[in-house]
Amino acid sequence: MSSPVVIIGTGLAGYNLAREFRKLDGETPLLLITADDGRSYSKPMLSTGFAKGKDADGLCMAEPGAMAEQLKAEVRTHTHISGIDPGHKRLWIGEEAVEYRDLVLAWGAQTVQVPVQGDACDRVFPINDLEDYARFRAAAAGKQRVLILGAGLIGCEFANDMTLGGYQCDVVAPCEQVMPTLLHPAAAAAVQAGLEGLGVRFHLGPVLNRLQQVAEGLEAHLSDGSVIACDLVVSAIGLRPRTDLAAAAGLLVNRGVVVDRQLRTSHANIFALGDCAEVDGINLLYVMPLMACARALAQTLAGNPTAVSYGPMPVTVKTPACPLVVSPPPAGQEGVWQVEGSGTDLKVLCYGADGQLLGYALTGAAVLDKLALNRQLPALMA
Ligand SMILES: Cc1cc2nc3c(=O)[nH]c(=O)nc-3n(C[C@H](O)[C@H](O)[C@H](O)COP(=O)(O)OP(=O)(O)OC[C@H]3O[C@@H](n4cnc5c(N)ncnc54)[C@H](O)[C@@H]3O)c2cc1C
């Protein structure tokens, strides 16, 4: 039998690529390998599970066996790739070598860990896949107070979700506003006010230094000397594209695994997409870009080389306490910001020197203007 197309990773990138590929090619052997349990789920739903009353099983959309059947593929679960040998078109799972026709890296991004002092480090939970989520749900059962590290998009979503799920949430982050890399300060203030209205408490500026067990739970000691009582901690301080194995195999890496518009790495038979990929200089950790990449790469793997293009890529942030849609200006493009509206209903627009709309943040009732504004936005990668 000929060597298969091998996809590493069964997140949204891996499974969507496999689905798109099977629409074009029903015959080529297809092997998906994943370090996790291979269940199909939509990762954005991890930050809406408490409000919707869904545990990990409730968020699972299909078991790996069903996915294998649907995709006419083999799915190997709980299997870590340990190395890639591009010269011989094979990869390593420990001592076992697996040959490939083409290899696709869809191995995502890993959570950034902070070293925390104290005797309660095991009460810090990153939530980046369904198994993390199951662990956190189990630990949170019967508890009431959650400390969230990080005030980025994911930290704010968890704060909103867990508050709706009945938890008291404190958010700690060493920044002056929420979502500092994504939002204009006016839009950030609106989102923070919306979340505070729900009961979320923000501690912006300090970092967590020490986490200590006490009789009635935990004490989080912050760098500004304050102490927060909590029962467990969610770490949402950021994600870093996985690049180590690619770099060790001699592939070009930068922030992510470097690929061209055809999603091809610096090695001809190896491709990458999703959170791990830096596509023509752009590394976006969102669903819309990976769907565009999956469609283009499926064509290339089926024998019709196709370049991906990105239109505008607005992100809907799941903070119903203050609805938010954001489309940051393309990297490197400077513009002038204009703030319209009042309270938490803001239209924050970024215009280039030629009057072209470059980006926006819409909060509260202003999110209704999204579709009209999207038509004016430039493509991120034409
Ligand atoms: C809580 C949360 C909420 C989000 N909400 C949104 C949202 O509302 N909108 C949006 O656009 N985006 C959102 N995102 C981002 C979005 O979910 C991700 O961009 C997307 O799911 C990434 O998919 P992926 O397949 O690239 O990576 P992943 O889903 O991380 O999949 C990586 C896969 O690779 C496997 N793997 C890793 N290393 C190895 C190895 N060495 N060997 C074998 N397998 C390996 C893993 O087991 C896994 O199967 C959110 C993210 C989070 C965490």
The ligand as a Gaussian input file, in Angstrom:
#p B3LYP/6-31G(d) Opt

LIG

0 1
 C      -11.102000      28.612000      25.540000
 C      -10.882000      28.995000      24.106000
 C      -11.864000      29.694000      23.423000
 C      -11.679000      30.055000      22.090000
 N      -12.658000      30.759000      21.451000
 C      -12.490000      31.090000      20.145000
 C      -13.519000      31.797000      19.429000
 O      -14.563000      32.147000      19.988000
 N      -13.327000      32.057000      18.115000
 C      -12.175000      31.694000      17.466000
 O      -12.054000      31.955000      16.267000
 N      -11.177000      31.033000      18.114000
 C      -11.316000      30.714000      19.432000
 N      -10.318000      30.039000      20.077000
 C       -9.137000      29.604000      19.308000
 C       -9.461000      28.355000      18.481000
 O      -10.223000      27.464000      19.244000
 C       -8.165000      27.722000      17.990000
 O       -7.574000      28.654000      17.101000
 C       -8.336000      26.392000      17.277000
 O       -9.206000      25.535000      17.960000
 C       -6.963000      25.736000      17.084000
 O       -7.125000      24.490000      16.471000
 P       -5.851000      23.608000      16.092000
 O       -6.402000      22.360000      15.463000
 O       -4.850000      24.401000      15.343000
 O       -5.148000      23.246000      17.490000
 P       -5.608000      22.296000      18.691000
 O       -7.084000      22.272000      18.829000
 O       -4.805000      22.711000      19.870000
 O       -5.173000      20.834000      18.255000
 C       -3.842000      20.407000      18.337000
 C       -3.815000      18.910000      18.162000
 O       -2.448000      18.492000      18.024000
 C       -2.215000      17.393000      18.911000
 N       -0.774000      17.360000      19.229000
 C        0.013000      18.342000      19.759000
 N        1.284000      17.932000      19.867000
 C        1.321000      16.658000      19.392000
 C        2.357000      15.695000      19.248000
 N        3.640000      15.921000      19.554000
 N        2.014000      14.478000      18.735000
 C        0.731000      14.198000      18.380000
 N       -0.267000      15.100000      18.485000
 C        0.023000      16.301000      18.978000
 C       -3.136000      17.674000      20.086000
 O       -3.354000      16.493000      20.836000
 C       -4.393000      18.133000      19.335000
 O       -5.118000      17.036000      18.819000
 C      -10.477000      29.691000      21.424000
 C       -9.485000      28.982000      22.115000
 C       -9.682000      28.635000      23.440000
 C       -8.597000      27.881000      24.183000

